[in-house]
Amino acid sequence: MKNLEYYMNLDYKIEIVKDETEGGYVLSIPELKGCLTCADNLEKGMEMLEDAKKQWLMAALESGYEIPGSNALENYSGQFKLRLPKSLHKELAERSKQEGIRILPQTP
């Protein structure tokens, strides 16, 4: 069972935006919709965001709200497949060979 400690230890992305109008910063965790805070400086903002995250998670757990997982980089391989016409594939392979770029073998 995933508990508060589990979710608090996930590596959620943090967005920090400088508030040019009023000064200070707006800090948020985009994966946790509505989890944000404002502060005069980044150190205080990070402390406040950690508390906002804890309160957000506690409320979500209490109400049975589905808590999204982290979008940390370890969830991504850095690879993706791309479908393209065979003619374009051939053209790109030939051009790559001309420029000395190695083409990896095709996988099924």
Biopython code that builds the backbone (N, CA, C, O; Angstrom):
import numpy as np
from Bio.PDB.StructureBuilder import StructureBuilder

atoms = [
    (1, "MET", "N", (0.842, -1.195, 0.000)),
    (1, "MET", "CA", (0.000, 0.000, 0.000)),
    (1, "MET", "C", (0.881, 1.250, 0.000)),
    (1, "MET", "O", (1.807, 1.377, 0.801)),
    (2, "LYS", "N", (0.575, 2.155, -0.903)),
    (2, "LYS", "CA", (1.342, 3.398, -1.005)),
    (2, "LYS", "C", (0.800, 4.392, 0.015)),
    (2, "LYS", "O", (-0.395, 4.685, 0.050)),
    (3, "ASN", "N", (1.704, 4.900, 0.839)),
    (3, "ASN", "CA", (1.302, 5.817, 1.901)),
    (3, "ASN", "C", (1.923, 7.200, 1.676)),
    (3, "ASN", "O", (2.585, 7.434, 0.665)),
    (4, "LEU", "N", (1.705, 8.098, 2.613)),
    (4, "LEU", "CA", (2.206, 9.464, 2.517)),
    (4, "LEU", "C", (3.718, 9.482, 2.327)),
    (4, "LEU", "O", (4.228, 10.224, 1.487)),
    (5, "GLU", "N", (4.429, 8.683, 3.089)),
    (5, "GLU", "CA", (5.892, 8.648, 2.991)),
    (5, "GLU", "C", (6.340, 8.250, 1.582)),
    (5, "GLU", "O", (7.283, 8.825, 1.038)),
    (6, "TYR", "N", (5.655, 7.261, 0.995)),
    (6, "TYR", "CA", (5.981, 6.822, -0.372)),
    (6, "TYR", "C", (5.885, 7.998, -1.339)),
    (6, "TYR", "O", (6.822, 8.264, -2.092)),
    (7, "TYR", "N", (4.748, 8.704, -1.320)),
    (7, "TYR", "CA", (4.538, 9.808, -2.253)),
    (7, "TYR", "C", (5.445, 11.000, -1.956)),
    (7, "TYR", "O", (5.871, 11.690, -2.882)),
    (8, "MET", "N", (5.746, 11.254, -0.693)),
    (8, "MET", "CA", (6.639, 12.364, -0.343)),
    (8, "MET", "C", (8.039, 12.127, -0.890)),
    (8, "MET", "O", (8.759, 13.083, -1.176)),
    (9, "ASN", "N", (8.433, 10.875, -1.037)),
    (9, "ASN", "CA", (9.775, 10.557, -1.522)),
    (9, "ASN", "C", (9.879, 10.484, -3.046)),
    (9, "ASN", "O", (10.976, 10.312, -3.579)),
    (10, "LEU", "N", (8.752, 10.614, -3.756)),
    (10, "LEU", "CA", (8.815, 10.613, -5.216)),
    (10, "LEU", "C", (9.460, 11.909, -5.703)),
    (10, "LEU", "O", (9.331, 12.958, -5.072)),
    (11, "ASP", "N", (10.140, 11.821, -6.811)),
    (11, "ASP", "CA", (10.878, 12.948, -7.371)),
    (11, "ASP", "C", (9.987, 13.716, -8.351)),
    (11, "ASP", "O", (10.146, 13.592, -9.565)),
    (12, "TYR", "N", (9.059, 14.502, -7.826)),
    (12, "TYR", "CA", (8.168, 15.295, -8.664)),
    (12, "TYR", "C", (8.908, 16.513, -9.226)),
    (12, "TYR", "O", (9.795, 17.072, -8.581)),
    (13, "LYS", "N", (8.526, 16.904, -10.430)),
    (13, "LYS", "CA", (9.091, 18.091, -11.065)),
    (13, "LYS", "C", (8.601, 19.324, -10.316)),
    (13, "LYS", "O", (7.438, 19.400, -9.922)),
    (14, "ILE", "N", (9.492, 20.282, -10.125)),
    (14, "ILE", "CA", (9.142, 21.540, -9.468)),
    (14, "ILE", "C", (9.324, 22.663, -10.482)),
    (14, "ILE", "O", (10.367, 22.768, -11.126)),
    (15, "GLU", "N", (8.305, 23.494, -10.614)),
    (15, "GLU", "CA", (8.402, 24.668, -11.473)),
    (15, "GLU", "C", (8.526, 25.903, -10.602)),
    (15, "GLU", "O", (7.805, 26.064, -9.617)),
    (16, "ILE", "N", (9.457, 26.777, -10.982)),
    (16, "ILE", "CA", (9.667, 28.020, -10.248)),
    (16, "ILE", "C", (9.557, 29.166, -11.240)),
    (16, "ILE", "O", (10.265, 29.202, -12.246)),
    (17, "VAL", "N", (8.667, 30.097, -10.949)),
    (17, "VAL", "CA", (8.465, 31.256, -11.816)),
    (17, "VAL", "C", (8.660, 32.511, -10.984)),
    (17, "VAL", "O", (8.043, 32.690, -9.934)),
    (18, "LYS", "N", (9.540, 33.380, -11.484)),
    (18, "LYS", "CA", (9.753, 34.655, -10.795)),
    (18, "LYS", "C", (8.557, 35.553, -11.062)),
    (18, "LYS", "O", (8.136, 35.719, -12.207)),
    (19, "ASP", "N", (8.012, 36.132, -9.996)),
    (19, "ASP", "CA", (6.863, 37.030, -10.116)),
    (19, "ASP", "C", (7.393, 38.441, -10.357)),
    (19, "ASP", "O", (7.755, 39.149, -9.417)),
    (20, "GLU", "N", (7.433, 38.839, -11.626)),
    (20, "GLU", "CA", (7.991, 40.135, -12.002)),
    (20, "GLU", "C", (7.133, 41.300, -11.503)),
    (20, "GLU", "O", (7.645, 42.392, -11.257)),
    (21, "THR", "N", (5.839, 41.065, -11.355)),
    (21, "THR", "CA", (4.921, 42.132, -10.955)),
    (21, "THR", "C", (5.021, 42.466, -9.474)),
    (21, "THR", "O", (5.193, 43.626, -9.100)),
    (22, "GLU", "N", (4.912, 41.438, -8.633)),
    (22, "GLU", "CA", (4.863, 41.670, -7.192)),
    (22, "GLU", "C", (6.137, 41.264, -6.479)),
    (22, "GLU", "O", (6.268, 41.492, -5.276)),
    (23, "GLY", "N", (7.077, 40.667, -7.194)),
    (23, "GLY", "CA", (8.317, 40.214, -6.577)),
    (23, "GLY", "C", (8.133, 38.825, -5.986)),
    (23, "GLY", "O", (7.008, 38.357, -5.807)),
    (24, "GLY", "N", (9.227, 38.186, -5.692)),
    (24, "GLY", "CA", (9.173, 36.848, -5.126)),
    (24, "GLY", "C", (9.026, 35.785, -6.201)),
    (24, "GLY", "O", (9.344, 36.012, -7.368)),
    (25, "TYR", "N", (8.544, 34.631, -5.792)),
    (25, "TYR", "CA", (8.470, 33.474, -6.673)),
    (25, "TYR", "C", (7.170, 32.703, -6.465)),
    (25, "TYR", "O", (6.592, 32.695, -5.379)),
    (26, "VAL", "N", (6.734, 32.059, -7.540)),
    (26, "VAL", "CA", (5.624, 31.117, -7.476)),
    (26, "VAL", "C", (6.235, 29.750, -7.733)),
    (26, "VAL", "O", (6.881, 29.538, -8.759)),
    (27, "LEU", "N", (6.033, 28.820, -6.804)),
    (27, "LEU", "CA", (6.572, 27.473, -6.921)),
    (27, "LEU", "C", (5.421, 26.491, -6.998)),
    (27, "LEU", "O", (4.430, 26.631, -6.281)),
    (28, "SER", "N", (5.547, 25.492, -7.870)),
    (28, "SER", "CA", (4.464, 24.522, -8.019)),
    (28, "SER", "C", (5.006, 23.155, -8.391)),
    (28, "SER", "O", (6.151, 23.008, -8.818)),
    (29, "ILE", "N", (4.140, 22.150, -8.214)),
    (29, "ILE", "CA", (4.407, 20.780, -8.644)),
    (29, "ILE", "C", (3.326, 20.465, -9.676)),
    (29, "ILE", "O", (2.200, 20.131, -9.308)),
    (30, "PRO", "N", (3.659, 20.568, -10.971)),
    (30, "PRO", "CA", (2.644, 20.430, -12.014)),
    (30, "PRO", "C", (1.864, 19.117, -11.986)),
    (30, "PRO", "O", (0.680, 19.108, -12.322)),
    (31, "GLU", "N", (2.497, 18.006, -11.593)),
    (31, "GLU", "CA", (1.795, 16.720, -11.560)),
    (31, "GLU", "C", (0.703, 16.684, -10.496)),
    (31, "GLU", "O", (-0.247, 15.908, -10.599)),
    (32, "LEU", "N", (0.842, 17.526, -9.474)),
    (32, "LEU", "CA", (-0.154, 17.597, -8.404)),
    (32, "LEU", "C", (-0.951, 18.883, -8.615)),
    (32, "LEU", "O", (-0.623, 19.930, -8.055)),
    (33, "LYS", "N", (-1.995, 18.789, -9.426)),
    (33, "LYS", "CA", (-2.775, 19.956, -9.841)),
    (33, "LYS", "C", (-3.202, 20.809, -8.647)),
    (33, "LYS", "O", (-3.859, 20.332, -7.721)),
    (34, "GLY", "N", (-2.812, 22.080, -8.696)),
    (34, "GLY", "CA", (-3.185, 23.010, -7.642)),
    (34, "GLY", "C", (-2.207, 23.054, -6.487)),
    (34, "GLY", "O", (-2.422, 23.809, -5.539)),
    (35, "CYS", "N", (-1.144, 22.274, -6.531)),
    (35, "CYS", "CA", (-0.148, 22.283, -5.458)),
    (35, "CYS", "C", (0.874, 23.371, -5.766)),
    (35, "CYS", "O", (1.782, 23.178, -6.574)),
    (36, "LEU", "N", (0.709, 24.533, -5.100)),
    (36, "LEU", "CA", (1.612, 25.651, -5.348)),
    (36, "LEU", "C", (1.694, 26.549, -4.128)),
    (36, "LEU", "O", (0.886, 26.465, -3.204)),
    (37, "THR", "N", (2.691, 27.403, -4.158)),
    (37, "THR", "CA", (2.876, 28.365, -3.082)),
    (37, "THR", "C", (3.637, 29.565, -3.627)),
    (37, "THR", "O", (4.200, 29.508, -4.720)),
    (38, "CYS", "N", (3.652, 30.643, -2.867)),
    (38, "CYS", "CA", (4.390, 31.854, -3.237)),
    (38, "CYS", "C", (5.304, 32.225, -2.077)),
    (38, "CYS", "O", (4.959, 32.023, -0.912)),
    (39, "ALA", "N", (6.469, 32.766, -2.404)),
    (39, "ALA", "CA", (7.414, 33.155, -1.352)),
    (39, "ALA", "C", (8.308, 34.281, -1.853)),
    (39, "ALA", "O", (8.464, 34.488, -3.056)),
    (40, "ASP", "N", (8.892, 35.005, -0.898)),
    (40, "ASP", "CA", (9.797, 36.104, -1.232)),
    (40, "ASP", "C", (11.143, 35.612, -1.739)),
    (40, "ASP", "O", (11.777, 36.264, -2.569)),
    (41, "ASN", "N", (11.587, 34.440, -1.230)),
    (41, "ASN", "CA", (12.875, 33.906, -1.675)),
    (41, "ASN", "C", (12.756, 32.405, -1.912)),
    (41, "ASN", "O", (11.825, 31.758, -1.433)),
    (42, "LEU", "N", (13.712, 31.865, -2.654)),
    (42, "LEU", "CA", (13.642, 30.454, -3.054)),
    (42, "LEU", "C", (13.772, 29.492, -1.875)),
    (42, "LEU", "O", (13.095, 28.464, -1.839)),
    (43, "GLU", "N", (14.627, 29.813, -0.921)),
    (43, "GLU", "CA", (14.802, 28.910, 0.229)),
    (43, "GLU", "C", (13.492, 28.739, 0.992)),
    (43, "GLU", "O", (13.075, 27.618, 1.284)),
    (44, "LYS", "N", (12.855, 29.848, 1.307)),
    (44, "LYS", "CA", (11.566, 29.800, 2.002)),
    (44, "LYS", "C", (10.511, 29.144, 1.113)),
    (44, "LYS", "O", (9.670, 28.385, 1.596)),
    (45, "GLY", "N", (10.559, 29.437, -0.183)),
    (45, "GLY", "CA", (9.604, 28.857, -1.122)),
    (45, "GLY", "C", (9.694, 27.345, -1.172)),
    (45, "GLY", "O", (8.666, 26.669, -1.218)),
    (46, "MET", "N", (10.906, 26.799, -1.163)),
    (46, "MET", "CA", (11.077, 25.344, -1.197)),
    (46, "MET", "C", (10.527, 24.702, 0.074)),
    (46, "MET", "O", (9.912, 23.638, 0.017)),
    (47, "GLU", "N", (10.746, 25.345, 1.219)),
    (47, "GLU", "CA", (10.181, 24.839, 2.479)),
    (47, "GLU", "C", (8.653, 24.843, 2.411)),
    (47, "GLU", "O", (8.000, 23.872, 2.793)),
    (48, "MET", "N", (8.103, 25.937, 1.924)),
    (48, "MET", "CA", (6.650, 26.065, 1.847)),
    (48, "MET", "C", (6.068, 25.085, 0.835)),
    (48, "MET", "O", (4.986, 24.540, 1.053)),
    (49, "LEU", "N", (6.775, 24.855, -0.268)),
    (49, "LEU", "CA", (6.284, 23.914, -1.275)),
    (49, "LEU", "C", (6.288, 22.491, -0.723)),
    (49, "LEU", "O", (5.385, 21.708, -1.018)),
    (50, "GLU", "N", (7.293, 22.156, 0.071)),
    (50, "GLU", "CA", (7.326, 20.825, 0.688)),
    (50, "GLU", "C", (6.120, 20.636, 1.604)),
    (50, "GLU", "O", (5.524, 19.560, 1.640)),
    (51, "ASP", "N", (5.766, 21.680, 2.339)),
    (51, "ASP", "CA", (4.587, 21.604, 3.206)),
    (51, "ASP", "C", (3.306, 21.531, 2.367)),
    (51, "ASP", "O", (2.395, 20.771, 2.697)),
    (52, "ALA", "N", (3.231, 22.317, 1.286)),
    (52, "ALA", "CA", (2.059, 22.282, 0.404)),
    (52, "ALA", "C", (1.904, 20.892, -0.211)),
    (52, "ALA", "O", (0.791, 20.381, -0.330)),
    (53, "LYS", "N", (3.021, 20.288, -0.600)),
    (53, "LYS", "CA", (3.005, 18.933, -1.166)),
    (53, "LYS", "C", (2.460, 17.940, -0.145)),
    (53, "LYS", "O", (1.629, 17.093, -0.473)),
    (54, "LYS", "N", (2.930, 18.049, 1.085)),
    (54, "LYS", "CA", (2.473, 17.138, 2.149)),
    (54, "LYS", "C", (0.974, 17.295, 2.381)),
    (54, "LYS", "O", (0.254, 16.301, 2.474)),
    (55, "GLN", "N", (0.504, 18.526, 2.473)),
    (55, "GLN", "CA", (-0.922, 18.778, 2.704)),
    (55, "GLN", "C", (-1.763, 18.282, 1.526)),
    (55, "GLN", "O", (-2.832, 17.702, 1.721)),
    (56, "TRP", "N", (-1.274, 18.512, 0.303)),
    (56, "TRP", "CA", (-1.979, 18.070, -0.901)),
    (56, "TRP", "C", (-2.112, 16.552, -0.892)),
    (56, "TRP", "O", (-3.190, 16.013, -1.141)),
    (57, "LEU", "N", (-1.005, 15.868, -0.605)),
    (57, "LEU", "CA", (-1.009, 14.402, -0.592)),
    (57, "LEU", "C", (-1.888, 13.839, 0.517)),
    (57, "LEU", "O", (-2.608, 12.861, 0.309)),
    (58, "MET", "N", (-1.830, 14.458, 1.700)),
    (58, "MET", "CA", (-2.673, 13.993, 2.806)),
    (58, "MET", "C", (-4.152, 14.111, 2.441)),
    (58, "MET", "O", (-4.928, 13.189, 2.694)),
    (59, "ALA", "N", (-4.545, 15.237, 1.849)),
    (59, "ALA", "CA", (-5.945, 15.430, 1.451)),
    (59, "ALA", "C", (-6.338, 14.422, 0.373)),
    (59, "ALA", "O", (-7.442, 13.878, 0.406)),
    (60, "ALA", "N", (-5.442, 14.170, -0.578)),
    (60, "ALA", "CA", (-5.731, 13.211, -1.653)),
    (60, "ALA", "C", (-5.890, 11.804, -1.094)),
    (60, "ALA", "O", (-6.809, 11.085, -1.484)),
    (61, "LEU", "N", (-5.011, 11.406, -0.187)),
    (61, "LEU", "CA", (-5.103, 10.073, 0.418)),
    (61, "LEU", "C", (-6.388, 9.928, 1.225)),
    (61, "LEU", "O", (-7.050, 8.891, 1.171)),
    (62, "GLU", "N", (-6.733, 10.967, 1.969)),
    (62, "GLU", "CA", (-7.937, 10.946, 2.802)),
    (62, "GLU", "C", (-9.207, 10.817, 1.967)),
    (62, "GLU", "O", (-10.141, 10.109, 2.343)),
    (63, "SER", "N", (-9.229, 11.509, 0.827)),
    (63, "SER", "CA", (-10.436, 11.508, 0.005)),
    (63, "SER", "C", (-10.454, 10.402, -1.046)),
    (63, "SER", "O", (-11.444, 10.245, -1.761)),
    (64, "GLY", "N", (-9.368, 9.635, -1.146)),
    (64, "GLY", "CA", (-9.303, 8.565, -2.132)),
    (64, "GLY", "C", (-9.007, 9.055, -3.536)),
    (64, "GLY", "O", (-9.203, 8.324, -4.507)),
    (65, "TYR", "N", (-8.538, 10.282, -3.649)),
    (65, "TYR", "CA", (-8.193, 10.865, -4.938)),
    (65, "TYR", "C", (-6.970, 10.146, -5.509)),
    (65, "TYR", "O", (-6.022, 9.864, -4.777)),
    (66, "GLU", "N", (-6.984, 9.848, -6.806)),
    (66, "GLU", "CA", (-5.855, 9.165, -7.435)),
    (66, "GLU", "C", (-4.660, 10.109, -7.511)),
    (66, "GLU", "O", (-4.750, 11.198, -8.077)),
    (67, "ILE", "N", (-3.549, 9.682, -6.938)),
    (67, "ILE", "CA", (-2.344, 10.496, -6.907)),
    (67, "ILE", "C", (-1.434, 10.062, -8.058)),
    (67, "ILE", "O", (-1.057, 8.895, -8.157)),
    (68, "PRO", "N", (-1.090, 11.006, -8.918)),
    (68, "PRO", "CA", (-0.214, 10.640, -10.036)),
    (68, "PRO", "C", (1.189, 10.324, -9.553)),
    (68, "PRO", "O", (1.653, 10.856, -8.545)),
    (69, "GLY", "N", (1.853, 9.449, -10.291)),
    (69, "GLY", "CA", (3.245, 9.147, -9.986)),
    (69, "GLY", "C", (4.138, 10.242, -10.512)),
    (69, "GLY", "O", (3.679, 11.160, -11.193)),
    (70, "SER", "N", (5.388, 10.147, -10.203)),
    (70, "SER", "CA", (6.374, 11.119, -10.656)),
    (70, "SER", "C", (6.715, 10.881, -12.116)),
    (70, "SER", "O", (6.692, 9.744, -12.586)),
    (71, "ASN", "N", (7.027, 11.933, -12.824)),
    (71, "ASN", "CA", (7.497, 11.821, -14.205)),
    (71, "ASN", "C", (9.014, 11.926, -14.254)),
    (71, "ASN", "O", (9.572, 12.606, -15.115)),
    (72, "ALA", "N", (9.675, 11.247, -13.322)),
    (72, "ALA", "CA", (11.129, 11.289, -13.249)),
    (72, "ALA", "C", (11.761, 10.685, -14.500)),
    (72, "ALA", "O", (11.137, 9.886, -15.198)),
    (73, "LEU", "N", (12.980, 11.068, -14.770)),
    (73, "LEU", "CA", (13.661, 10.615, -15.985)),
    (73, "LEU", "C", (13.846, 9.116, -16.051)),
    (73, "LEU", "O", (13.915, 8.564, -17.150)),
    (74, "GLU", "N", (13.932, 8.428, -14.915)),
    (74, "GLU", "CA", (14.126, 6.978, -14.970)),
    (74, "GLU", "C", (12.925, 6.255, -15.575)),
    (74, "GLU", "O", (13.007, 5.070, -15.899)),
    (75, "ASN", "N", (11.815, 6.967, -15.725)),
    (75, "ASN", "CA", (10.644, 6.385, -16.371)),
    (75, "ASN", "C", (10.730, 6.417, -17.893)),
    (75, "ASN", "O", (9.825, 5.939, -18.577)),
    (76, "TYR", "N", (11.817, 6.978, -18.427)),
    (76, "TYR", "CA", (11.960, 7.135, -19.866)),
    (76, "TYR", "C", (13.275, 6.522, -20.334)),
    (76, "TYR", "O", (14.300, 6.635, -19.662)),
    (77, "SER", "N", (13.233, 5.876, -21.491)),
    (77, "SER", "CA", (14.428, 5.207, -22.016)),
    (77, "SER", "C", (15.266, 6.125, -22.896)),
    (77, "SER", "O", (16.445, 5.851, -23.121)),
    (78, "GLY", "N", (14.682, 7.206, -23.397)),
    (78, "GLY", "CA", (15.391, 8.053, -24.339)),
    (78, "GLY", "C", (15.225, 7.568, -25.774)),
    (78, "GLY", "O", (15.861, 8.088, -26.691)),
    (79, "GLN", "N", (14.374, 6.575, -25.960)),
    (79, "GLN", "CA", (14.146, 6.020, -27.284)),
    (79, "GLN", "C", (12.654, 6.056, -27.610)),
    (79, "GLN", "O", (11.805, 5.972, -26.722)),
    (80, "PHE", "N", (12.357, 6.182, -28.896)),
    (80, "PHE", "CA", (10.991, 6.044, -29.350)),
    (80, "PHE", "C", (11.023, 5.576, -30.799)),
    (80, "PHE", "O", (12.008, 5.791, -31.504)),
    (81, "LYS", "N", (9.965, 4.950, -31.232)),
    (81, "LYS", "CA", (9.882, 4.468, -32.605)),
    (81, "LYS", "C", (9.143, 5.492, -33.443)),
    (81, "LYS", "O", (8.219, 6.164, -32.983)),
    (82, "LEU", "N", (9.578, 5.587, -34.682)),
    (82, "LEU", "CA", (8.976, 6.524, -35.604)),
    (82, "LEU", "C", (8.662, 5.794, -36.899)),
    (82, "LEU", "O", (9.547, 5.190, -37.506)),
    (83, "ARG", "N", (7.420, 5.845, -37.319)),
    (83, "ARG", "CA", (7.007, 5.243, -38.580)),
    (83, "ARG", "C", (7.124, 6.287, -39.679)),
    (83, "ARG", "O", (6.686, 7.426, -39.512)),
    (84, "LEU", "N", (7.727, 5.890, -40.823)),
    (84, "LEU", "CA", (7.823, 6.773, -41.957)),
    (84, "LEU", "C", (7.801, 5.942, -43.230)),
    (84, "LEU", "O", (8.031, 4.734, -43.184)),
    (85, "PRO", "N", (7.531, 6.561, -44.344)),
    (85, "PRO", "CA", (7.475, 5.807, -45.599)),
    (85, "PRO", "C", (8.821, 5.142, -45.898)),
    (85, "PRO", "O", (9.880, 5.690, -45.592)),
    (86, "LYS", "N", (8.758, 3.952, -46.500)),
    (86, "LYS", "CA", (9.981, 3.212, -46.838)),
    (86, "LYS", "C", (10.900, 4.040, -47.730)),
    (86, "LYS", "O", (12.122, 3.984, -47.589)),
    (87, "SER", "N", (10.314, 4.807, -48.648)),
    (87, "SER", "CA", (11.128, 5.621, -49.550)),
    (87, "SER", "C", (11.941, 6.670, -48.778)),
    (87, "SER", "O", (13.105, 6.913, -49.096)),
    (88, "LEU", "N", (11.335, 7.275, -47.782)),
    (88, "LEU", "CA", (12.044, 8.260, -46.971)),
    (88, "LEU", "C", (13.110, 7.580, -46.122)),
    (88, "LEU", "O", (14.207, 8.114, -45.956)),
    (89, "HIS", "N", (12.792, 6.399, -45.581)),
    (89, "HIS", "CA", (13.753, 5.638, -44.794)),
    (89, "HIS", "C", (14.997, 5.349, -45.638)),
    (89, "HIS", "O", (16.127, 5.536, -45.187)),
    (90, "LYS", "N", (14.763, 4.886, -46.880)),
    (90, "LYS", "CA", (15.869, 4.569, -47.802)),
    (90, "LYS", "C", (16.707, 5.822, -48.057)),
    (90, "LYS", "O", (17.935, 5.779, -47.994)),
    (91, "GLU", "N", (16.038, 6.927, -48.342)),
    (91, "GLU", "CA", (16.732, 8.179, -48.626)),
    (91, "GLU", "C", (17.577, 8.638, -47.437)),
    (91, "GLU", "O", (18.717, 9.071, -47.607)),
    (92, "LEU", "N", (17.013, 8.538, -46.243)),
    (92, "LEU", "CA", (17.744, 8.942, -45.040)),
    (92, "LEU", "C", (18.931, 8.024, -44.768)),
    (92, "LEU", "O", (20.000, 8.490, -44.371)),
    (93, "ALA", "N", (18.748, 6.720, -44.980)),
    (93, "ALA", "CA", (19.830, 5.758, -44.776)),
    (93, "ALA", "C", (20.978, 6.037, -45.746)),
    (93, "ALA", "O", (22.145, 6.013, -45.358)),
    (94, "GLU", "N", (20.640, 6.300, -47.006)),
    (94, "GLU", "CA", (21.667, 6.588, -48.006)),
    (94, "GLU", "C", (22.396, 7.885, -47.687)),
    (94, "GLU", "O", (23.619, 7.958, -47.809)),
    (95, "ARG", "N", (21.666, 8.887, -47.288)),
    (95, "ARG", "CA", (22.261, 10.185, -46.925)),
    (95, "ARG", "C", (23.152, 10.036, -45.700)),
    (95, "ARG", "O", (24.230, 10.628, -45.642)),
    (96, "SER", "N", (22.717, 9.257, -44.732)),
    (96, "SER", "CA", (23.511, 9.029, -43.529)),
    (96, "SER", "C", (24.825, 8.344, -43.878)),
    (96, "SER", "O", (25.879, 8.704, -43.355)),
    (97, "LYS", "N", (24.758, 7.358, -44.763)),
    (97, "LYS", "CA", (25.958, 6.629, -45.194)),
    (97, "LYS", "C", (26.942, 7.590, -45.863)),
    (97, "LYS", "O", (28.148, 7.511, -45.627)),
    (98, "GLN", "N", (26.425, 8.497, -46.701)),
    (98, "GLN", "CA", (27.267, 9.494, -47.371)),
    (98, "GLN", "C", (27.976, 10.396, -46.369)),
    (98, "GLN", "O", (29.112, 10.816, -46.590)),
    (99, "GLU", "N", (27.298, 10.688, -45.274)),
    (99, "GLU", "CA", (27.853, 11.594, -44.264)),
    (99, "GLU", "C", (28.608, 10.849, -43.168)),
    (99, "GLU", "O", (29.074, 11.459, -42.205)),
    (100, "GLY", "N", (28.729, 9.523, -43.314)),
    (100, "GLY", "CA", (29.512, 8.741, -42.358)),
    (100, "GLY", "C", (28.804, 8.464, -41.041)),
    (100, "GLY", "O", (29.449, 8.243, -40.016)),
    (101, "ILE", "N", (27.495, 8.476, -41.070)),
    (101, "ILE", "CA", (26.713, 8.199, -39.855)),
    (101, "ILE", "C", (26.279, 6.738, -39.877)),
    (101, "ILE", "O", (25.710, 6.259, -40.858)),
    (102, "ARG", "N", (26.556, 6.042, -38.780)),
    (102, "ARG", "CA", (26.229, 4.619, -38.676)),
    (102, "ARG", "C", (24.741, 4.442, -38.421)),
    (102, "ARG", "O", (24.168, 5.116, -37.566)),
    (103, "ILE", "N", (24.128, 3.550, -39.152)),
    (103, "ILE", "CA", (22.715, 3.228, -38.982)),
    (103, "ILE", "C", (22.619, 1.954, -38.156)),
    (103, "ILE", "O", (23.236, 0.943, -38.492)),
    (104, "LEU", "N", (21.858, 2.002, -37.094)),
    (104, "LEU", "CA", (21.667, 0.815, -36.260)),
    (104, "LEU", "C", (20.778, -0.190, -36.982)),
    (104, "LEU", "O", (19.909, 0.205, -37.759)),
    (105, "PRO", "N", (20.984, -1.482, -36.738)),
    (105, "PRO", "CA", (20.126, -2.488, -37.379)),
    (105, "PRO", "C", (18.667, -2.294, -36.995)),
    (105, "PRO", "O", (18.340, -1.886, -35.881)),
    (106, "GLN", "N", (17.804, -2.599, -37.955)),
    (106, "GLN", "CA", (16.363, -2.470, -37.725)),
    (106, "GLN", "C", (15.891, -3.621, -36.848)),
    (106, "GLN", "O", (16.264, -4.772, -37.073)),
    (107, "THR", "N", (15.066, -3.309, -35.843)),
    (107, "THR", "CA", (14.481, -4.344, -34.979)),
    (107, "THR", "C", (13.040, -4.558, -35.388)),
    (107, "THR", "O", (12.366, -3.621, -35.816)),
    (108, "PRO", "N", (12.562, -5.790, -35.258)),
    (108, "PRO", "CA", (11.186, -6.064, -35.692)),
    (108, "PRO", "C", (10.155, -5.334, -34.879)),
    (108, "PRO", "O", (8.959, -5.471, -35.133)),
]
sb = StructureBuilder()
sb.init_structure("model")
sb.init_model(0)
sb.init_chain("A")
sb.init_seg("    ")
for serial, (resi, resn, name, xyz) in enumerate(atoms, 1):
    if name == "N":
        sb.init_residue(resn, " ", resi, " ")
    sb.init_atom(name, np.array(xyz, "f"), 0.0, 1.0, " ", f" {name:<3s}", serial, name[0])
structure = sb.get_structure()
